[in-house]
Amino acid sequence: MAAQRTLIGAWLLCLGVASAWAAPVCELQDAALQGTFADLKPRAELSGAVMHGNYLLVVSNEAIGANEDHHAIQVFESVGDGSFRWVRDEIIFEGDDDTCLEADFEGLALSGDRLYVVGSHSSSHKKQKAGNSYKKNRKTLVELETDVCKSRNILLEFRIDAEARLGRSGRRIKTKSVVNEHPVLSAFAALPSKENGVDIEGLAAKDGALYLGFRGPVLRENFVPIARVDPSGADEPELLFVKLGGRGVRDMAATTDGFLILAGPNGDHDWSFELYHWDGRDMVTGTDRPQGGTVKHLCTIPHDPDGNPEGLAIVSRSATMAEVILVYDSNARLIARRGSIPLP
C-alpha cells in the first residue's frame, strides 16, 4: 500500500510539473465581420490581414465576386464594439483568358502609405478523388501531378490613402532572385507546397524592408526561411532562419523589437497553431557567432472546427502587450478572433 501511495504521489507530481510547463492558451474573443455576401464561400477563405487606422483589411486566397473573376482586399471598418462592418472591396488582381486566376494571395503588410500583397509562389499536388479508380489515384500520387499557376509568383505594392482606397494599379516587385535563384529555395521550388515545397504565407514590413515568411520548406533541425527583401530593389534579398518547433510561418506582423509569428503545420499534419515572438535575427549560430536570434513561444491558439487561423494583424501594441486579430481560412463563415497577447 505504501508503494502504491508513493507511485500515486509521483504520478500526481508529474501531472503538476506537466501542468506547470503546459503551453498557455491564447485568450481570444469573437470579432464579428459583418456583411451579407452571395460569394461567401471564397470570401471566407481568409489568408491575410492588416490594420490601417480604423480599417481591417483582409484578403482571401480565392477569387471572389459574382463570377469569382477577381481578387480583392475586403475592407472592413470598426464599429466600436470589437466588430467590423464591410464597406467595400478594393480589386488587386483580375485574370483573363491568358492569365491564371489562382493567384493565391497569402499575406498583407503596410509601410506608411504603401500596402503590400504577396502570393504563395507555390504549386499544388492534385488530390486523389473518391470517385476515381485505384489506378488513377495511384497515378495522381506517385507521378506527382501538380497544378502550376504563374500568377502565384506575385509581390505587389499599392498606394493606399487614409480611407483604405488603393491606387489604380499595383507595382510588381521582382521575387525571382528570392526563390528561383537561391541555392536552397530553388531546390524546393518545383515541389508541391504540401510536400515541403516553397510556400510563402507570411508578410511583414519593418524598417523599410519586407519580410516574406515561408510555410515551407521546413529544413533540417526545423529551420524555416524568412526572406528580407528591399522593395526598391537596391539591395539583394537576404535569407534568415527561424525555429518554430517544426511548424512553418502562416503569417507575421512587425513589433517594436521584432515580429509576432503565427505558426502552423506546413503540410496536412493535425498539429496545433502557435503564436511566437521572434527578435528578427538569424537563428543560425557558429563558433564565430555563438549568439543567434531568439524565439519565445507566447501561446497556443484554440482549435476552431470551422477553420484554421491564417492571418495576423496587430491592432495596437505597447512594450509589454499586443492587441491582435486573427482571421481564419474557412468555407463556412467569416471568422475573426481578437485578444491581448503579453509580449516578452
N, C-alpha and C positions, 0 to 999 in steps of 0.2 A: 504493500500500500504506500509506503514511504517513497519507494522508487517511482510508483505511478504519479504521486503528487509532484515529485521532482521533475518528471517528464512533462506533466501538465504545466508546471510553473515555467519550465524552459520554453515550452511552446507559446505560452502567453507572453513571455518576454520577447520572443522572436516576433510575435504579432505586433507588440508595442514598438519594436525597433522598425519593423516594416512600415507601420503606420506613420512613425516619425519621419521616415525618409520618403514617404509616398509623395508623388508629384502633386502640387496644388492644382486645383481645378480653376480655370478662368471663370470668374463670376460675370455672366453676361445676361442681358435682358433684351427682349424683342425691340427692334427699331423698325416699325412698320413702314413699308414702302407703298404708299397709297397711289392707286391708279387702276383704271379698267382697260384691259388690252385684249384685242382679238388674237394677237400673236403672243400670248402669254408664255407658251412653252419655250420658244427660243429666247425670249427676253429673260426668262428665269434662270438660264444657264450662265449666271454671272461669274466673271473670272477676274475682274479688277475693279479697284475703287480708289478714289482720292477725294479729299475735301477741298473746296475752293470757296473760301468765305462761308456764306450761308448755304452753299450748294453742295450736295453729294453727287459726284459724277461716277457712274458705273458703266461697265462695258460687258457685253456678253461675248462668249466665244462663238456664237452662232449669228448668222444673218437674220435680220428682223424685218418687219414691215408686212403689209398685206400679202405680198408675193415673196417675202423673205429674200429680197434682192439687194439689200444693203446692210452695212454695219454702221452702228451709230453709238455715240455717247448718250446714255439716258441721263437726263438732268433732273434731279430731284431737289426741292427746296425744303429747308427745315420749317416745320410748322410750330415749333416751340414746345412740344410735349415729348420730345425724343423721337418723333416720327418725321417722315419726309413725304412730300407730295410731288408727284411727277408734273413737270411743267412743259417739257418738250424733248425732242431728240435732236442731236447735232450729228449729221451724217459725216462719217470719216472715210468711208470706202464703198464704192459701187462697182460691181462686176459687169461684164458684158459677154458677148458670145465667145470672145477670145481670151477671157480672163477668168481664172478660177476664183469663185466667190468665197471659198472656205478659208478666209484669212486667219481665223483662229486667234483673234486678239486676246491677250492674256494679262496685260499689265498697263497701269496708268501712273504717271508721275507729273508733278508740277514744279516748275522753277521760274519764279517771277510771273511774267505774262506769257509763258510757254507751257503748253500741255504736250506730253509725250505719250505715245501709244506703241506697244510692241506686240508683234505676232510671235507665235510659238517657235518658228523656224524648225518645225518638226515634220516628220512623216508618220503615218499611222499604219498599223498592221490590220489588214482586213479581218473581220471577225468571222468565226465559224457560225453557221446557222443551223437551227434545229431542223429545218426542212430540207437541208442538203444531205446527200449520201455520205457515208463514211469516207469514201474515196475522195470526194470533193472537199470535205472538211480537212482531211489529211493534207491534201494538196495546198489548201489555203494556209495551213500551219507550217508545213515543212519547206515550202518554196518561198516563204516569207513574202507573200504578196502584199504590196504596200500601196497606199494612196499618197501621191506626192502633189502638193499644191504650192507653186512658187509664190503665191500671194501671202503665204505664211511668213516669208522671209522679209518682213517689213518692220521698220522702226520709223515712226512719223513724228514730226514736230508741227504743232499748230499754235498760232497766236490765239490767246483767249482773253476776253475782256472781263470786267467786274461782274457782269451778269451771266457769265459762263457761256457766252456766244463765241463760236470758233471762227477763225478766218476762213476764207473761201476754200483754200486748198492747203494741204499739208506739205511740208518739205520732207523729202525722204533722206534719211541718214544711212549711209552705207554700213553694212554689217558683214560683208563678205570676209574681211580680214579677221573678224571676231571668231567665226565658226569655221569656214571652209579652208582658211589658210593657217589655222593654228595646228601644231603637230599633234596635240591631244584631242581637241574637239573634232577635228576633221576625221579622225578615226571612228567617231561615233555618229557623224552626221548622216550616214546612209542607213543607220539602224532606226527602226520604228521607236517612237517615244516610249512606249510601254515596255520595250525590251532594252531599256537603259540607253536609248538613243538621245540625241540632243533634243531638248525641250525647254524653251525659255518661258517661265511663268511669272517671274518677279521683276519689278521695275521700280527704281527709286532715283531721286535726284538729290545731289548733295555737293556743295562747294563747286558748282559749275560742271560737274561730271554726272553721267548717267551710270547706274549700276544695274546690270542685267543678271537676274538670279535664275539659275538653272534648276529645274526639277530633275533633269537627268542630263548627262550621266552622273551617277554617284560612283566615284573611283575607289580604288583600294584604300583601306583604312578610313573609309567613309568621308573622304574629301569631296566637297561639292564646289563646282566652279561658280565664281561670280566675276563677270567681266566689267571692268571700269572703262567707260567709253567717253571720249571727248566729243560732244555733239557738233562742235565746229569742224572736227576732222583734223585739227592741227597736231594733236598728239596721237601716237599709236595706242590701240587698246591694250590694257593690262589685265592679266588673269590672276585673280586672287582665289584663295580656297578657304572654305569654312567647313566645320564639322557639325552635323545636326543629328547625330545618333542614327545614321543610316538613312535618314529621310532627305528629300530634296526640297528646294525652295518652291513654295506655292505663291508667295507674294512677299513684298518687303516694303518698308517705309522708313524714311530717314528720321533720326532723332538728333538732339544736340551733340551727343557723344557716340554716334554710331547708327545702328539700324535695328528696328524690330523686324524679325523674320517669322513669317507663317510657314511652317514646315509640315510636310506630309509624305506619304509613300510615293516613290517615283514610278511604281508600277501598279498592278492590281492587288497589292497586298492589303489585308484588312488591318491596317495599322492606325494608330491614333494620329490626330493632328495636334501639333505643339506650337507654342509661341516662345521665341528666343530673343535675346538681345545680343547683338554682335558689335564689337567695338570698331569694325571696319578694317582691321589689319589682317594681312595674310596669316593663316594659322600654320603654315609650313615652317618648321624650325630646322636648325642645323648647328654645328659647332660654332660657327661664326654668327649665329642668330638664335641664341638659346631661348629668347622670349618672343613667342609669336603672338598672334591675336587671341582674343578670348571670347568665348561664348557663354552666356548664362541662360539656363532654362528658366522660363518665367512661369508657365502654367500649361495645363492640358485643356484643350478645347472640348467641351461636352459634345457627345455624339448627337447628331440630328438624323433621324431616319429618312428625312426628305431631301437631304443634300449634304455636300461637303463644303467647308469653308475654303474659298479660293481667292478672295480679295481682302485686302487690309488697308484701312485708311485711318490716319490719326486726326482726331477732331481737335484736340488741344493737348498740350504737354507742359510739364514743369521738370525740374531736375529730378524729381522722385516719382512722378506719376504720368501716365499717358492715358487719355481717353480715346478709345479706339472703336471703330466699326468694322465688323467682318461681314462680307457678303458671300452668299452660298451659290454653288452650282446645283441647281435643282430644275427638274422639268415639271414640277407640280405647282410652285408658287414662288413669288419673290420673297427671299429670306434675307434678313439682315439682323445682326445682333450688335449690341454696344455694351461697353463696360470699361471700368477703370483698372489699369494694369500697373502694379508697382514696378518701378524701374530699379536696376541695381545701382 
